Amino acid sequence: MAITKTTKILEINVRYNKDVPDINVNRISSWDDEDDDQLPIEKKTVEHYPKQVWNEETEAWEDNDISGTDQVIQDIAAAVWS
C-alpha cells in the first residue's frame, strides 16, 4: 500500500501587533500506510501571515501576497486586513 498524507487546519488566530492584524495558522499533517506498523506519524506546523512584508529590493513595505494559501485563510485576511 502507498503512504498517504493528510493535512488539516487545527486553528486560525488573528493577533494584533500595533493595531496591525497578523494571521497564524496551526496545521497538523499525518502520514499513514496501513501496511506499516511504524505509521502513522504526525507533525504540527505554524504558519505566520503578516499583513505586510518588507521588500529588500525596493526597501519598502508591501502587502503580503497570500493568493497561494487555502481559501479560508484568504477570506479571513480579506475581512481583517481591509
Secondary structure, 3 states (H helix, E strand, C coil): CCCEEEEEEEEEEEEEECCEEEEEEEEEEEEECCCCCCCCEEEEEEEEECCEEEECCCCEEEECCCCCCCHHHHHHHHHHCC
